Amino acid sequence: SGATRPLGQVRIGAPIARPHQILCIGLNYSDHAAETGQAVPTEPIVFNKAPNTLVGPHDSVRLPRGATKPDWEVELGVVVGRRSEYLADEDAAREAIAGYVVVNDVSERAFQLERGGQWVKGKSSATFNPCGPELVTPDELGDIGDLDLWLDVDGVRRQTGNTAHMIFSPAYLVHYLSQFMVLEPGDLINTGTPPGVAMGIVPPPWLQAGQVMTLGISGLGDQRQLVTAADAPEHSA
């Protein structure tokens, strides 16, 4: 109807319901790969994140019990719009994309890299995937290959990037993933982060309770999260 109302202190949830799966892509920015000292991947590095990590864009991020190396990662999120299996090509993949969102792929690096096995342990703590504030459809977003990403911690700029440095594009990733698994409507793909994560800074300024992360992507809106202790309430207005 065109009517608007101020949000005030209303909590904003994620713009998608709990996805069937959250899939993540590692080292998908050439400048982030250089920052970590690792080779540029020849195929996408794929890992999972628990679907119930999804929270709203301004909800608190709770540090898990035993966390020693919590980290931030601003990322472009791709939301799947239709059931997709063995997509023929990238054009078909573009047709399967419902839209794009801002995500913060929060990580606990000690759990991820020092506890053995897969990365999923360092990615799946409660509140570790703030999403939103809005889902923007492809026709409204413009050039997906030229979006600015940024993230601040306590007002200090930590990440600055652009999707032009992505190694594998969203369409490539959707097509690629559909060759290995069935993608369902509402599934979320976190497409990787630009440089500037705590892990790449010497010494690493790991997240601490009481700090505030602010982040955003051009055309997709901004997020703000207070970092809290493990037993704090999950949501904040």
C-alpha positions in Angstrom: 0.0 0.0 0.0 3.0 2.3 0.3 2.4 2.9 4.0 5.4 3.1 6.2 6.0 3.0 10.0 9.0 3.7 12.2 10.6 0.5 13.5 11.7 2.1 16.8 12.6 -0.7 19.2 10.9 -3.5 17.2 13.1 -6.5 16.8 13.9 -7.3 13.1 14.3 -11.0 12.4 16.1 -12.6 9.5 14.3 -12.0 6.2 14.1 -15.8 5.5 12.7 -18.6 7.7 15.0 -21.2 9.1 16.7 -22.6 6.0 16.9 -26.3 5.2 20.7 -25.8 5.1 23.3 -23.1 5.3 26.2 -23.7 3.0 29.4 -21.8 3.2 32.3 -21.1 0.8 35.8 -20.7 2.1 38.6 -18.5 0.7 36.4 -17.1 -2.1 38.1 -13.7 -2.3 41.6 -13.6 -3.8 42.7 -10.9 -1.4 41.5 -12.9 1.6 43.4 -16.0 0.4 46.5 -13.8 0.1 45.9 -12.5 3.6 45.8 -16.1 5.0 48.8 -17.2 3.0 46.8 -19.9 1.2 46.6 -20.7 -2.5 43.6 -19.5 -4.5 41.3 -22.6 -4.6 40.8 -24.3 -8.0 37.3 -25.5 -6.8 35.0 -24.0 -4.2 35.8 -25.0 -0.6 32.4 -26.0 0.8 31.4 -26.5 4.4 28.2 -26.5 6.4 26.9 -24.3 9.2 24.0 -25.3 11.5 20.7 -23.8 10.2 19.7 -22.7 13.7 22.6 -20.3 13.8 20.3 -17.9 11.9 19.3 -14.7 13.8 18.2 -11.2 12.9 20.6 -8.5 11.7 20.6 -6.6 15.0 20.5 -9.5 17.4 23.3 -10.1 19.9 26.0 -12.5 19.0 26.7 -14.8 22.0 30.2 -16.1 22.5 30.1 -19.9 23.1 31.4 -21.5 26.3 35.1 -22.0 26.0 35.6 -19.6 23.2 39.1 -18.1 22.9 39.3 -16.9 19.3 35.9 -15.6 18.1 36.1 -13.8 14.7 33.9 -11.8 12.3 33.2 -12.3 8.6 31.0 -10.0 6.5 29.7 -11.9 3.5 27.2 -11.8 0.6 24.5 -14.3 1.2 22.6 -16.0 -1.7 19.1 -17.2 -1.0 17.8 -20.1 -3.2 14.4 -19.6 -4.7 13.5 -22.9 -6.2 14.4 -26.6 -5.8 17.6 -27.1 -7.7 19.4 -30.3 -8.7 21.9 -30.7 -11.5 21.3 -27.3 -12.9 22.4 -27.1 -16.6 24.5 -24.0 -16.4 25.0 -20.6 -14.8 22.1 -19.1 -16.6 19.8 -21.7 -15.0 21.5 -21.0 -11.6 20.7 -17.3 -11.9 17.1 -18.2 -12.5 17.2 -20.2 -9.2 18.4 -17.3 -7.1 15.6 -15.6 -5.1 17.8 -12.8 -3.8 20.7 -11.6 -1.8 21.3 -10.7 1.9 24.0 -9.4 4.2 25.4 -12.1 6.5 28.0 -12.2 9.3 29.6 -15.6 9.2 30.8 -15.5 12.8 33.5 -18.1 13.6 35.3 -19.5 16.6 38.7 -20.1 15.2 40.0 -22.4 18.0 37.0 -24.6 17.5 37.3 -24.4 13.8 41.0 -25.0 13.3 42.4 -26.6 16.5 39.9 -29.2 17.5 40.3 -31.5 14.5 37.8 -32.7 11.9 35.6 -30.3 9.9 35.2 -26.6 10.2 31.5 -26.9 11.2 32.3 -26.9 14.9 33.7 -23.4 14.7 30.8 -22.1 12.7 27.7 -23.5 14.3 27.3 -21.9 17.8 24.0 -20.2 18.5 23.6 -16.7 17.0 26.6 -17.2 14.7 24.8 -16.3 11.4 23.1 -12.8 11.6 21.2 -12.3 8.4 19.4 -9.3 6.8 17.9 -6.7 7.3 16.3 -7.4 3.9 16.3 -9.8 1.0 16.9 -7.9 -2.2 15.8 -9.5 -5.5 18.3 -9.7 -8.3 16.4 -7.2 -10.5 16.7 -4.6 -7.8 20.3 -5.1 -6.9 22.1 -4.3 -10.1 25.7 -5.6 -10.7 26.4 -8.4 -8.3 30.0 -8.2 -9.3 30.5 -4.7 -7.9 29.2 -4.5 -4.4 31.2 -2.9 -1.5 31.4 -4.9 1.8 32.6 -3.4 5.1 32.7 -4.3 8.8 33.7 -2.3 11.8 34.4 -3.4 15.4 33.8 -0.6 18.0 33.9 1.9 15.2 37.3 0.7 13.8 37.2 -0.4 10.2 38.3 -4.0 10.0 37.0 -5.2 6.6 36.8 -3.4 3.3 36.1 -5.4 0.2 34.3 -5.7 -3.1 32.6 -8.6 -4.8 34.8 -7.9 -7.9 37.4 -9.9 -6.0 35.3 -13.0 -5.6 36.9 -16.1 -7.2 33.6 -18.0 -7.8 30.5 -15.9 -8.6 27.1 -16.5 -7.0 25.7 -18.1 -10.2 28.8 -20.4 -10.4 28.4 -21.4 -6.8 24.7 -22.3 -7.2 25.3 -24.3 -10.3 28.3 -26.0 -8.7 26.5 -26.9 -5.5 23.6 -28.3 -7.4 25.8 -31.0 -8.9 26.5 -32.4 -5.4 23.3 -31.9 -3.5 19.7 -30.7 -3.8 19.2 -27.1 -3.0 15.8 -26.2 -1.5 13.9 -22.9 -1.5 15.1 -20.8 1.3 18.5 -22.4 1.5 21.3 -19.9 2.3 24.7 -19.8 0.7 27.4 -17.7 2.5 29.8 -16.8 -0.3 33.0 -16.0 1.5 34.6 -13.0 3.1 37.0 -10.2 2.0 40.3 -9.5 3.9 40.4 -8.0 7.4 39.3 -10.8 9.7 40.8 -11.0 13.1 42.7 -14.2 12.2 44.7 -12.2 9.6 45.8 -9.4 11.9 49.0 -9.6 14.1 48.2 -9.9 16.9 44.6 -11.1 16.3 42.1 -8.8 18.0 39.6 -11.6 18.8 36.1 -10.5 19.6 35.3 -9.8 23.3 32.0 -9.5 25.2 30.8 -5.9 25.1 32.1 -5.1 21.7 29.8 -4.0 18.8 30.1 -5.1 15.2 28.6 -3.0 12.5 28.6 -4.2 8.9 26.9 -3.9 5.5 26.9 -4.3 1.8 26.0 -1.7 -0.8 22.3 -2.1 -1.8 21.6 -4.6 0.9 21.5 -2.6 4.2 23.5 -2.6 7.4 23.7 -4.8 10.6 24.7 -4.1 14.2 25.5 -6.8 16.8 26.5 -6.5 20.4 28.8 -9.3 21.4 27.7 -10.9 24.7 28.7 -13.7 27.0 27.6 -17.3 26.5 24.6 -17.2 28.8 23.2 -13.9 27.8 19.7 -13.7 26.2 19.8 -14.5 22.5 17.9 -11.5 21.1 18.1 -7.8 21.7 15.8 -5.1 20.3 
